[in-house]
């Protein structure tokens, strides 16, 4: 348990927001030209997968924010 506050949590949250914004802009810019002509039901799994992929590194990042260690 932490004895005193660290800047890891506020800086981590700021970094997370910035990275997610860049990721969302990249997806919104590059994916529609590739699958925009597809039927909506065919696009749904693609956007669902892309919407969940950002969660993969989140656990380790949150551990780092709390403890300062990546594992």
N, C-alpha and C positions, 0 to 999 in steps of 0.2 A: 504494500500500500504506500502511496505517495505521502511524504511528510510535508512537502511544500508544493505550491503550484508550479507548473512548468509552462513554457511557451509552446511545447509540442502540440497540445490540443488545439489552441486557437490557430496556430500556423497550419496544422494538419487539416483542420476544417476549411480554412481558406484555400489550401492547395487542392483539397478534394473538390470544392466548388469550381475552382478554375479548370481542373482536369475534366470534370464532368461537363462543363460548358463547352470546352474544346471538343470533347467526344461527341456531344449532341450536335454541334455545328458540323462536324465532319460527317456524321451519319446523315444529317439533313441535306448536306451538299452533295455527297457522293453516291448515296444509295438510290434516291429516286430516279436518276437517269438510267440506272441499271435495271431496276425492276418496276419502273413507273407504268409500263404498259401491261404488266401482269394483272390478272384478276385479283380483286381485293382478298379473296380467300387464299390465294397463293402468296400474297405479300405478307399476310398476317404472321405466319411462322418466322419469316425472315426478321420482321420488326420485333417480334417477341424475343427471338434469340438475341438480337442486337441490344434489346432493352435489358436483358439479363446478364450479358457478358461482363458488364462493368462490375458486377457483384463478385466475380471470381477473385480479384486481388484485394477486395475490401477487408476480409477478415485479418489478413496479415497487416494491412495498413492500420486498422483500428487497434490491433495489438501493439504496433509500434507507437501509436499516439498515446496509449495508456502506459506502456512500460519502457519504451525506448529500445526495445529489442524486436527483431523481425520474426521471431518464432515463438 
